[in-house]
Amino acid sequence: MGSETTINPIVALVPYLLIFGIFYFLVIKPQKEQQKNFQKMLNDLKKNDEIVTSGGIHGTIVNIKEKTLTIRIDDNVKVEIDRAAVARVEKSSLAS
């Protein structure tokens, strides 16, 4: 009657592998790179760096502990924050 064609199971997986490959290079790899850069920034924090927290508070690092930082946000106002709360470094003490 009619000719039947069978698709090799390995050939059927090719589109899925291509989609995963594209997803990896467009989403997963850049996200891992961004996370690596963020961790490097946290490890490179130094005393007197001017930072901005994820809550938008601007301050200067006055003390560094293993998991927390003490920042000065105004004269006579110091706050202890978690290292992970640092969003970015505005001005590094090394750049001065």
VENQUICOR-V246049 format. One record per helix or strand. SS is the DSSP state (2 for helix, 1 for strand). FROM is the first residue (numbers start at 1). TO is the last residue. If there is no record, write none. Layout:
ss=<SS;SS>
from=<FROM;FROM>
to=<TO;TO>
//
This chain:
ss=<2;1;1;1;1;2;1>
from=<9;50;58;68;77;83;86>
to=<43;53;64;74;82;85;91>
//
